[in-house]
Amino acid sequence: MPVALNNTQLEILKLFRNDQSEEELQEIRSLLIAYLADKVTKEADKAFDGKGYSDSIFQKWKKEHFRKIA
């Protein structure tokens, strides 16, 4: 069953109608990864601030072991 492309995917395809070098593709991947990482960081910061967590609780969590033994 074919899946339709969303608007973002269509725009990216329009931008890159011509062949790109491997170096350009790597650069584009890096830019997209940086963009998405920035969005995730902003959302995490917003959630962190919304819960009223302080930096000290974050530092404490970094030292804790959260895995459960099955």
Contacts in CASP RR format, 6 or more apart in sequence:
PFRMAT RR
TARGET T0000
AUTHOR 0000-0000-0000
METHOD contacts of the structure
MODEL  1
MPVALNNTQLEILKLFRNDQSEEELQEIRSLLIAYLADKVTKEADKAFDG
KGYSDSIFQKWKKEHFRKIA
5 13 0 8 1.000
16 28 0 8 1.000
20 28 0 8 1.000
48 58 0 8 1.000
END
